[in-house]
Amino acid sequence: MSTAFDGFTPPSPDDPAAPPHDIEAEMATLGAMLLSRDAIEAAHRIVTPQDYYRPAHATIHTAVLAMFDAGLPVDPITVGARLRDEGGLQRVGGAAYLHSLVQATPTAANCTYYAEIVVALAEKRRLIETGTRLISQSRQGLSGNDEIAARATADLAVIGTADRWPEPVPLGSHAALPPFPVAAFTPWVAEQVAAVAEFTQTPPDLAATMALAALSTAAGGRVHVEVRPGWREQSNLYLVCAMPPASRKSDVFAAMTEPIYEVERLLQEEARPRIIEAETAKDAALAEAEGLMAKARKPGDGVDRAALVAEASAARLLAEEIDVPARPRLTVSGDITPEPLTHQLAIHRCLAALSPEGDLFDIIAGRYSAKPNLGVFLQAHKGERLQTDRITREQPSVDKPALTIGVTPQPTVLQDLAGAHGARDRGLLARFLYALPASNLGYRRTRTAPVPEPVARRYQATLTRLVRTLYALPEPVTVPLTPQADRAVEALQDDLEVSLRPEQPLSHLLDWAGKLVGHTARVALLLHLADRVGSDEWGRPVEQEAVDRAAEITAYYTQHALAVFDLIGSDPATEAAQTILEWLRRPKTDGTWRTAIKRRDAVAASRRFRTVAQVEPALALLESHGYLRAETPPRTGRAGHPATTTYRVHPSLREGSTHAR
């Protein structure tokens, strides 16, 4: 028998009156979760805190999930510290009991099996409890026979399905999203991100996204990556991290981008004498030309006008040959409009629009125009030649423009952007990497340690050196991949191709997913450059390790993109999913409820649907939100008769269910 604590002593396994339970399976489930994050994900899909027989185990499970969802490390020590802070450590048996859970676990790889044992016994206990309650109600005459029978049917249906099936996540919201994989950064970036996040009490996603924007500002358009012959990617990124008001976005933005603005200021100071000298020489040449022309205009026969005009022309040509350097710029304001942005790109070619607010998105969405001008934002992402001719004016052409965008708007601004004419259809939304971290407002500590001075100095000095090194390049440099890195990219392409199939996670985001591998190559190049600041090795081929780390980062952005497109409603599958959901909530004509459907059944949900292909993305979305569960039977073995997927319907959609929403 396990050690008793907090007034709870499990009954003897030999006691025939004891409710069904398996303390060892519960301990092994929790021990596996304390050993492996993969085990936490596996257990979360199967077991809930209510499934544990021992109350202390439910408390530990809840603490582990809360820490996992917050992106915190999970092990006996960290969980013990959390429970101690919450005043519950002794109630679960103390720190020693947490370590005993790990020792009681044969292997974390079997967490699924341990959890299934726990759930199966929990269902048996609920069956016993339900039967006992119904018998008591029948004997006491508290309800009529029909009501008792209906209640029994509903309760038994819930026991058989919903207790092992978590509540669905409403459309337009999202389940807990993964935290940013900060460890994928090179140390000088990772340390700054972690320190800034701790000091400001903000999700690390915010600082990490702005760190990528800073790296993109340094390299965008100046260094390219050649994945394979004929496939070349620029290194500029469009990044957005959506956070609610009062999230200290400005503080994080300043900490991560300050070196960029400082380098820009120093470059302008250094260029000032050259600019003044060139302007003076040009003004002098123009003044000389004007003086000669003034003499040529004087009346009188003794003036050799032809000679004066020739001299004036020569002086004017000399003035035109004097090149006045542009004032160096790395950034533009976050509220710049398309026409000035085009002009600035024509001068500087590589620029970054960085802002802790969402003004840029307001402008893209058409603040000053009924029909937004998206061209510069579309073409400056890929480096396509940009030339805009208008009736009233002609904008200059830009060869291989490279724009970086790094903004931290409020989530509602994304919805406004999605509503902009052409934003989805023309591919603007597909060009962004999105982060949508959970807000921690109300849970922040008031006293935190500032960013350590060595960490801040290292970040400032290293980013400054990177920006200066790449800014000084006379021409863009192309960096290839190693053969191993090329194969890693090929594997990513293969995996992505599968995820684009009907019923797969990205089947309704084909436009965004189509740029995912290219974005991964860009991030890999940025990591490669960050790893090699201060050495002459940054021009060497990008290695597989950088591609693998970049894939971690873009996998994070993939999960957040799914949530963002659901949130902003620009995803055409969302509206179709809502239609099918409303249909599932209505009973059939005979008054019964749908417990399972096939794809062809969903076509009947609305007249707007004509084919199975039209409902597949919506069914995939409903499955990802937990409203449906796909069950594919074994193949028949007959040619031309593929297995048909059946979708089980969550009990919460049936009227009268105790899980009804």
C-alpha positions, 0 to 999 in steps of 0.5 A: 500500500502506498504511503498515506498523506493528507488524510488519504489512504488507498484501500487495499487491492484485496478489498472487494468493496474498493472502487476500481483503481490502480495507484501504480498506473497513476504514479507511472503516468505522472512519473512519465510526464515528469520525465518527458514533454512528449509524455505530457502531450500524450497523456493530455490527449487521454487522461484528465485530472478527474480520472485519478483516484488519488486526489493528490495525483489530480493536483500534480497532473494539473500543475504539470499541465499548467507549467507545460502550457506556459512553456516552463520546464517540467521535472520533480524540482520545478513542479515541487517549487510551483506546488510549494509556492501554491501551498500544496506541496505537502498535500501531495506528499512533499518533494520526496513523493514527486521523485518517487513518481519518477522512480516508479515509472518503468519507461516514459515511452509507455505513458500512453498505456499507463494513462489508458489504464487510469482512464479505463478504471475511472470509467468503471468507477463512474459506471458504478457511481451512475448505477448507484445514483440511479438505483437510489433515485428509483427507490426514493421515487425522486423522478419518473421512470421515463426521466430516469431512463432518459437520464441513464441513457445520457449519463452512460453515453457521456461516460463512454465517450466524453470523459475521454474526449476533452471539451472542444475548443470553440472556433475562433479561439485556439488550444494552448499553443507551443512556446517559442523554441528559444534554445534554437537561437545562438546563445547570444540571442537566446540569453537576451531573449530569455532575460528580456522576457523575465525582466518584462514578465512577457512571453518569450515569443515576443522578444524572440520574434523581434530578435528574428526581425533584428537579424532580418534587418541586418541581413535582409537583401544583403545575403541570400541562401541558395537552396538548390540551383534555381531556387534562391531565397532572400533573408528578409522576413515579415514577422508579427507577434500579436499581443493585447494592450498593456503587454509591455510590447514597447519595452521588449521592442526597445530592448531587442531593436535598440542596436539597430537604431544605434547603428543607423544613427552612427552610420548617419553621423559617419556619412554626414561629412561626405554628404556635406562635401558632395552637396557643396561640390555639387552646389558649386558646380551648379553655381558656376554653370548658372554664372556662365549662363548669366553672362551668356544672357547679357546683351551686347555684341562682344559676348561669345555666347556659344562658348559660354553656353558650352562652358555652362553645359560642361559645368552642369554635366560636372554637377550631375556627375557629382553623386551626393550619398543618400543619408544611410537608413536601415529602417523606416517609420511604422506608419509609412505609406506605400508610395514613400516606401517605394521611393525609399526602397529605390534609394536604399533597397534594403529596409525594415519597417519595425514598430511596437504598434499596428499602424503599418497594418492599418495603412496596408488595410487602406487607412488612406485609400479605399483600395489598398496598394499592396504591390510594394509589400508583395514584391519587396518580400520576394525581391521582385523588380518593383516599378509603379507608374501612375497617371499623376506621377512616376515612381522609381524602379527597384531591383531586388528590394528587400523589406523586413517587417517586425510589428507587435499589434493587437490581435484585433488589428490582424482581423482588420488586415484580413478584411483588406481587399486582396490581402488573402487573395493576392498572398499578403497574409501568406507572407507573414510568420505569426506569433499569438502567445497567450497573455500573462496579464494578471500573473506577472511578478512585480519585482524582477531582476533586470537584464544582466549587464554582460548579456545586454552588452554581448547582444548589443556588441554582437548585433552591432557587428553583424549589422555593420559587416553586412551593411558594408557589403558592396553587393549581395552575397549568396550562401549555398547549403551543404548536401546534408542541409539540402537533404534536410530541406528535401525532407521538410518538403516531403513532410509538408506535401503530406500535410497539404492533403485533404483532411491534413492540418494545412489543407486549408492554408495552402497559400501560407504553407506554400511558403513554409519551406522557403521561410525555413531556409531564410530562418536557417540563413539568419541562424547561420549568420548569427552563429558566425558573427565576428568570423570570416566563416559566415560565407561558408555553406549553411549546415544541416544543424541550422536547418534543423533549428530553423525547422523548430522555429517555423514549426512553432510559427505553423501552429500559431498561423493555424490559430491566427487564420482561425481567429481572423476568419480569413480562412474560408474553411472557418465559415464552412466549419461553422455551417457544419457545426450548426448542422450537427447541433440540430437533430435529424428529421426523426428527432435523433442525433448524429453520433457519427458522420461521413464526408458525404453526409457533411455535403448535405449540411448546406446548399453551398456544398456541392462536392466532398472536396468542399467540406474536407478542409472544414472537417479537418478544422472541426477535428483539430478543434475537437468537435470530430474524431476521425476513424478510418477502417482497414482497407478493403483490399479491393481496387478502387474502393479506398477506406471511408473515414467516419467522424465521431461527433462530440457528445456536447453537440447533442441536446440534453447532454451534460456536456452541452455548451 
